[in-house]
């Protein structure tokens, strides 16, 4: 070695290399974006069979009615039908179902009402803690030949 030449030492960097962390973050973001739509976000209901028979429950059911304008009406265990909004519906049905866990809960929607309104009621009932919801319908009227 020559005495006149010095080796140049590299200066140490005191920085964190964030590029690998950004790469991992972007991969995770893509994974979550792909899997998020696959999550089950629906309301669990049991739809009646095509040859469904009429139910004869032991207890008077909770009935939520939706008129053609989309207004909600609540009938709790035989009480008179009363108009109600979404927040009050959740509170009243939640309290009633906690006291009567086996009570049937039914939704009766006017055939002219938008399906989205019926779905909103199902979501509200899910928030109220109702495990099962039934959909009401009228029996088919047979027409007599003239």
Helices and strands as residue ranges (DSSP letters): H 19-36, E 62-66, E 72-75, E 82-84, H 86-99, E 105-109, H 115-127, E 134-135
